[in-house]
């Protein structure tokens, strides 16, 4: 018969043998760095991914330029979804990405005018020269062109329309396109040029109206995604899921064209 001490030792060994080992503890969800233009659609895609796989991801939004810089500095992202494919390609050349990834859609910009705006009855672009002749009489929001692709596209469009020089003193820069959209929708600005993906949701909530800016006024906004070097299995599965019909359908419904405009 086993004595009490030996019995306890055997029980302890049995429990330890089947207890979760620290080395195989469940890993936290991978963090996906995503352009702020994806704010209203990527959450739905992530939920669909979880329903299909039982896995989850965390989403971190920002301007593509800032996210790119953070990846260069070693931020713990496992995947990057940029609003400008150049950022992904440059990171790939620098050895930060697994490869140069793939296009997940093409963005478009719109003129957005919030409810009650002083620009509501001003025709764009013909009437904007006179409307902005007095500097800062009106405020107009765009994302910062220095690091936000949608801000760069907005600047290109205003240059094409011959309005940049006269409107520049009245511009209110958002850190990213989501912040520029917030300025335009909240009344902090009288209007703005923002991503169609954001304008769709804001207009649906009854806070304003928008018009597509002609796509030949600005360089195509090819939006590219890629895995950061060393990405884990969940991030790899999410990357694959982004190319599946459900994800592509959601992107299309939220203003991202599947082919180059």
Buried (B, 14 or more C-beta within 10 A) or exposed (E): EEEEEEEEEEEEEEEEEEEEEEEEEEEEBBBBBBBBBBBBBBEBBBEBBBEEEEBBBEBEBBBBBBBBBBBEEEBEBBBBBBBBBBBBBBBBEEEBBBEBBEBBBBBBBBBBBBEEBEBEEBEBBEEBBEBBEEEEEBBBBBBBBEBBBBBBBBBBBBEBBEBBEBBEEBBBBBBBBBBBBBBBBEBBBBBBBBBBBBBBBBBEEEBBBBEEBEBEBBEBBBBBBBBBBEBEEBBBBBBEBBEEEBBBEBBEEBBBBEEEB
